[in-house]
């Protein structure tokens, strides 16, 4: 699946006490593919995604959230 966007979050997503804050959120269509580091996001990219620097903006999910 080709992902459309890599959102660069500047480390604003807390992943818990045992993991560093996430710096990237990768989305394809209506699916979150990755919450991780910039390097992890680059590793799954096929080179056709658009990186968007959020510069401190918040990500607000809409619709139903599945566990």
Residue pairs with C-beta under 8 A, 6 or more apart in sequence:
1 28
1 29
1 31
1 33
2 28
2 46
2 48
2 49
3 26
3 27
3 28
3 33
3 44
3 45
3 49
4 27
4 28
4 29
4 49
4 50
5 26
5 27
5 49
5 50
5 51
5 52
6 24
6 25
6 26
6 27
6 41
6 45
6 49
6 50
6 51
6 52
7 24
7 25
7 26
7 27
7 51
7 52
7 54
7 59
8 23
8 24
8 38
8 51
8 52
8 53
8 54
9 22
9 23
9 24
9 25
9 54
9 59
10 23
10 53
10 54
10 55
10 56
11 20
11 21
11 22
11 23
12 21
12 22
12 54
12 56
12 58
13 21
13 22
13 23
13 25
13 35
13 59
14 21
14 22
15 21
15 22
15 35
20 37
22 35
22 36
22 37
23 36
23 37
23 38
24 34
24 35
24 36
24 37
24 38
24 40
24 41
25 32
25 34
25 35
25 59
26 32
26 33
26 34
26 35
26 36
26 41
26 44
26 45
26 49
27 33
30 63
33 44
34 40
34 41
34 44
